[in-house]
Amino acid sequence: MANLENQKILKIENKSKSESVPDFITEDVVEVRRARMVYYKWVNRLMELLATISLLYGVCATLVILKVVPEIKVDSQIFVQFSDSKSLVKREFISRNMESRQKIMINFMKQYVELRNTYLKDKAEMKKRWMWGGLLSYLSTYNVYKDFAKSFRKTKKDLDMQNASRSVEILSVERSGGEKSRMWKVEFKTYDYTYGARNDYSNNKNVGPEITEKYWTAQIGSRADPRRRTSYKRLINPLGFVVYRYSQTEIENN
């Protein structure tokens, strides 16, 4: 664009602008800024490391809690019949020195004899009761169950051949050998319900069973083993009852 004659050119300047020449960035400033960047970078890495450690700690703590929770033992309580009245009971914590310890042990011995001698025609139920890993093996030491395993197959075979079942009635339970003795004497009676041959019974449903009564005496050595009071079985066996010696003989009924 050409300049015209008698034309004035106005120039607008920023009056607030300092006329001084700006300072140049020195190497010291660069080093400071670089040091700050390195500092913040390592702080960031440290925070990431702490966050990772916290996360791993939380995962490990959760796994430990899940592993330990089943083993936590709660002070279970049990309602024990205090007298002959069915409405009067007392509540006490399960412990080694509880007042009703002897009554509970006697009840377990009754159940053990019934479990060992009762026979049903339900194969699945008998497998849960008598086979290894069942309730009888859980309430017995290994040697006691091993002796039982030698004889129960013959008993089972004989009852199956006769198409029979067996029930148990406990007559008496008493300690033998003094108050502190662990040996107990249990007298009981068994009822064998025999229906004869399977074919005869299937053809005539009205045929009643033949009942055979037998009297027995069992010698039981039992104790309370705290190691059997696991969290999984504390409701089934709160005292850790286990039989370490067992024998039974038939009494001739004259």
Summary of the structure (lengths in Angstrom):
residues: 254
radius of gyration: 42.5
end to end distance: 146.6
largest distance: 156.9
contacts: 561
relative contact order: 0.11
helix: 41%
strand: 24%
